């Protein structure tokens, strides 16, 4: 592997304990990040939209167009 200066650089080899330690640290940081996202919650309007798409009549978004029932043209 060569960098822009033309000097050959080889990745440093690390022992298994160091690699495992790095992986554990990365894993912990990813879990912390994911937990933070979960704590943000979902906006109510988005939950309503999902319920409407699932066909839940109790939580569905109401159609705002006036009903034409009972009107004869």
N, C-alpha and C positions, 0 to 999 in steps of 0.2 A: 504494500500500500504506500503511495507517495502523496505528499501534500503539495501545495502550490509551489513551494520552494524547491521541489525536486528531491528533498531528503526523504529517504525511505523510513516509514514509521510502521512498526509492528504493534498490534494491540498487546498490552501487558497481560500476561497470564496471571491469574489469581488462584489461590488454593480454594478447595471446596468450601471451607468454612467461611471465607470472605464472600464468595459468590452467594452462599445460602443467606448470609447476613444481609447482603444487598437486596436479595429477592424478598426477604421478610420485611425490610424497611419499605421497599416499593409497594408491596402488598398492603402494608398498614396504611400508607399514605393514600392508596387508592380506596381502601375501605372508608377512611375518614372523609375523603372527598364525596364518595357515594352516599354516606350517611348524611352529609350536609345537604345534598340535593334532595334526599328523601324528606328531610325536615322542612323544606320549602313549601311543600303541599301543592295542591292543585287548585287553581281558581274555580270558584263555584260555577261560573259561566261555562267553563270547559267540562266540568262534571255534568252539567245539564245537557250539553251537546252530546257527550258520550252516552248518557242515558237515552236521549232521543234516538241516537243511532242504534242502540241496542233494542229499541222498541218498548221501553219502560213507560207505560202511559201515565204513571204517577209523577214521574220526574221529567217528562218530555217537555221540550221547549214549545210553547204555544204558538200556533200560527197567528200572525197579526192581521191577516186579511179578513175582512168582514164575511160572516157567513151568509150564504145566499139561500139558506133553507127557508121555505115558506113563501119565497118570492117567485111569482110566475111571470115570465116575459112574454 
